[in-house]
Amino acid sequence: MSTISYNATSSKALINQGFSTNPSAVHLTRRGRLARTLLVLSLAVVLASVFGLKAGAGTPDQVGAPTSFIQVTVAPGDTLWSLATRMADGGDVRSLVDEIASVNSLATAEVQAGQKLRIPLR
């Protein structure tokens, strides 16, 4: 004959038996939590620097050959395009216009008579 024994614990306790809130049952000390935090932060710094290098933040500065300039006083009717055409010697006029604008910190292509411009020599 079989006997049935009744356990006085609740059915909820029986269902959750064996399950704890921390399944790995590893309890870190303060030093362990600090070490874990520092490890995660150092990995985050390494990943950020790798992505920064991929984005071009770590490209080496290339120092080119020193560029010589001449200074030109703009005459009435002159434009950046006409100055660049005279100085390009058959080269790319568009790139020279861009260089003149960047060297002289010009926001627009507008120049005025009497203005002094530095033009890079090629």
N, C-alpha and C positions, 0 to 999 in steps of 0.2 A: 504494500500500500504506500502511496506517496503522501507526503505531507507538504503543506503550503505554509511558508513562513511569511509574515508580514513585516516589512521594514517600516519603521516609524518616520523615515525621511519623506519629504514631499516628492511628488512626481517630477517637479521642475528640477530639483536637485539631482534626481536620478538621470534626467535627460542631459544635463550639463556636466555630468560627472566625467572627469578626465580632461575637460577643456578649461584652460586658464586664460587670463587676459594677455599674458605674455607666453606665447606657445614655445618659444625657444628656451624659456626659463633661464635666460642669462640676465643677471642683474649687474649693470655696470656701476662702478664706483664713480665718484666725482672725477677722479683722474682719468678713468676710462671714457667718460662722456666728453671730457676736454680733449682727449687724444682723438676721439672719433670726430669731433667738430673741427679740429685743426686739420685732420686728414681730408675731410670733405671740402673745407675752404681752400686747401692747397691744390686739390684736384680742380676746383673751380677756377683758380687763378691760372693754372696750366692750360686748361681748355680755352679760357678767354684769350690768353696770349697766342695760342695756336690759331684761333679764329681771327685774331687781329693781324697776324702775319699773312694769313690767306687773303684778308681784305685789302692788303697793300700797306698796312700801317708800318710794316717793318722793311719796306723797300729801302735799299741803301741809297744815300744821296750821291749822285754822280756829279762830280765836278768836271765840267767841260773845260775846253781850252778858253783862256781869257778872250773876251770879245772886245774888239776895238770899236769905237764909236766916232762918228763925226757929228758936229753940231751944225744944224741948218736953221736959218731964220726963214720962216714961212713968208712967201711973197703973196701979194694979192692974187686970188684965183687958184692958189695951190690947194691940193687935197692930199690926204694920206696916200691915196691911190697913185696920184701923179708923182709924188715924191718917191714912192716905192718903185714905180716903173722906171724912173731915172736911175735908181741905185741897184736894181735887181740884176742888171747885165744878162738878160735872157733867162734868169732863174724864175722861181715861183714867186709871183708878185703878191699873191694872197697871204702866204706865210710871212713875207716881209712886212706887210701891212699889220698883221697880228703882232709881230715882234715889236714894231715901232709903237703900237698902241700899248703893249704891256711894259716896255722899257720906260715909256714916258707917263705911265699910269693914266692913260686916257680912258674915260668911261665911254665916250662916243667917238665916232670918226671925225667929228667936227674939229677943225683947226682954224685959227684966226691969223690974219696977216700980222707979222711982227712976233709971233710966238716962236720960241726957240725949241727945237726938237732934237733929241739924240737919235741918230740912225745907226744901227749896227752895220759894220762892214762885213762883207762875206768873202 
